[in-house]
Amino acid sequence: MTSARGISTRKPSQVFAARLLPGLSVALARSADTLVTHAQPLLRFNQAVLLSATVSTRVEPAALLTNAWNAVCSPVPLLPMVLGDANSQQFTEFEKAARALLDDLIRRWPANARPPAVGIFTDGSGVAFSSDHPSPLSSDWLAQHQAGRCPTTTLLPFCADGGWARIISPAASAFLH
């Protein structure tokens, strides 16, 4: 199901086919679920299709770069909600969950094989990353995925009618049945 703004609400029976991370731990799955929970209001507030969080693996401590992907699929800085707003904590919690997920994923790479930056992304229903093209901030990241040259590894399955499915398979979602 998709809300009026196009934000997906996950239904287990309607997930986008994906390659799941082998050996996905319960802690990693919980972190992904927490990330989705805090991403949903941020997606609505930013009128975004996707949110991404990226961190450098070359600098300690590395800054967490968060972006919203707008309707034309361009990354823009993620706007935190107004302080004092009932949902302002969502931004902080999203960043905490993203940092935990990224730290866990980076530890899974051998030290001598880590890419310069690693990122995760969500459409509010699922969470994934790409080991082949790990930084959502690289210039051709989305084009590589849309062309099918860069598989994603799913930490939490995406809805079949969610933002990620519409970006990856826009022709399929354009038809009304």
Buried (B, 14 or more C-beta within 10 A) or exposed (E): EBEEEBBBBBEEEBBBEBEEBEEBEEEBBEBBBBBBBBBBBBBBBBEBBBBBBBBBBEEEEBEBBBBBBBEEBEBEEBBBBEEEEEBBEBBEBBBBBBBBBBEBBBEEBEEEEBBEBBBBBBBBBBBBBBBEBBBBEBEEBBEBBBEEEBBBBBBBBBBBBBBBBBBBEEEEBEEEE
